[in-house]
């Protein structure tokens, strides 16, 4: 444990001792329950924020996929990816990086695949 962490733990113990000074055993038990509940609420909020950040696409987190990656992600053949692009089920590629390197924004593919799954192939 680093020196800073040790100092924080000591400070936390001192603050806890000050908060509990003169308390009865029942008051101490209630304080512990309240602290646990407070931490649970904080963790729940933290997980909600993580969940939201995983479902929204930030410009800094944009990810590009090639046809092979799309096929693997959705358990379809690469030829199906290209066929669905040709009939308009999937969007046109977002960029062509080279003669044999075409990519789509993952968020565009995810939206299109949601629509396909709702409609039922």
N, C-alpha and C positions, 0 to 999 in steps of 0.2 A: 504494500500500500504506500502510495506517495505521501510526502510530507503535507501537501495541501489537503489530501483526503483525510489524513489523520487529524489535522487542525479542524476541518469541517465536522468530523465525527465528535471531537471533543466539544466544539462549540454547540453542536446539536444536543449533546448530553447535558451541558450546562443550561441551555435554554429549556430543555425538558424538565430538569430538576427544579428550575425556577417556577415553571408553570404548575408543577405538582406539589410544591411546598405547602404543607398544611392540609392536604387533601386526605379524605378517608379512603379506605380500600374500595368502597363502592364508587366513589367519585373517580378514583384511578381507573377502575374497570370501564366506567363510562367514557372516560377520556381516551382510553385505548380503542374502544369501539368507534368513537367519533373519528379518531385519526385513521383507522383502517377504512372507514366509510369514505373519508375525504380522499384518501389515496386511491380507492376504487373508482370514485367519480373522476379523478384526474386521469387515471389509466383508461377508463372508458372513453373519455373525451379525446385522449391521445389516439386511441385506436380508431375512433370515428374520423378524426382528421387524416390519419394514414389511409383509411379506406377511401375517403373522398379524393385524396391526392392520387391514389392508384387508378381511379376511374376517370379523372380529368387529364387532359393532355396539355402540359405546359410546353411553351415553345422551346424551352431549353431541353426538354425531355423527349422531343419528337424522335421517333424511331422509324427507320425505313426498312422495308422488307422486300426481298427478292421473291420471285415466283416459287422457288423451291421452299423458302421459309414459310410462305403462306400455305402451301400445300401441306407441309409438315404440321403447322399449327392447327389446321382444320381437318387433318386426316383425309385429304383429297389428293388426287393426282395432279402433277404439274400441268398436264394437258387440260385438265378440268379448269384450272385457274385461267389458262389462256382462252379456253372456249367460253367461259363465263364473261371474260373481258370482251370477247368478240360479239356476244349477244347482249351485252349491256348489264348483266347481273352484277359484275364487278366493275369498278371505275377504271378508266384508262390510267396507265402508269403516270406517276407524278414526275418522274425524271428518268432520263436515259443517260447513264453515267459512262457508257462506252458502247462499242458495237454489240456486245453480248451481255450488257449489265443494265437491266431495267429495274426500277424500284417504285414502290408505292408507300405512301405514309401509312403507318400501321393504323392510325385512327380512322382513316378513310376505309380501309379494308374491314376493320372491326364493325363499323357502321353498316357497311354493305352486307357483311355476313349475318349481322343481327336481322336485317331485313329479309335475307334469304331464308334464315331459320324460322322466322315468323310466318312467312308465306308457305313454307314447306316446299323444298326443292321443286 
